[in-house]
Amino acid sequence: MINPHNSLSIKLLLALSLFGFSALALATATWFARESAVAHMTKEDTTILTNTMDDLLNNQPDGSTSSWKNPASSASGRLAVGKTHQNYGTTCRMIKMENTAKSITRTGTYQLCKDTEGAWRFAPTGPTK
């Protein structure tokens, strides 16, 4: 299961600060964290999003799509799971997400790979390792 509190924007900020990137890069990451749809989601929103992602990644064939919506907050999204492949010595899948929260809509494509315990984790999308 994907940890809904393991935000990509938080990881990005931490990585940038640990590796000493420039002030401009850190400002860009701060903007991303503040302006992303995920940053404006409630705990319930992230739970619904995470459950939708888990179903797509674990149970659906390549090319499948799914939508989610939280009527309480009006947050919503659409996910499409892409090609299953081997990378980093494990099973990975591409996923395209479009999420909206508090009138902010953001779209991105990400690679998720299974860790040693079988949980899906965000991974770099560069060349295979």
Secondary structure, DSSP 4 states (H G I P E B T S, - for coil): ---TTS-HHHHHHHHHHHTT--HHHHHHHHHHHHHSSGGG--HHHHHHHHHHHHHHHHHS-TT-EEEEE-TTT--EEEEEEEEEEEETTEEEEEEEEEEEETTEEEEEEEEEEE-TTS-EEEE--SS--
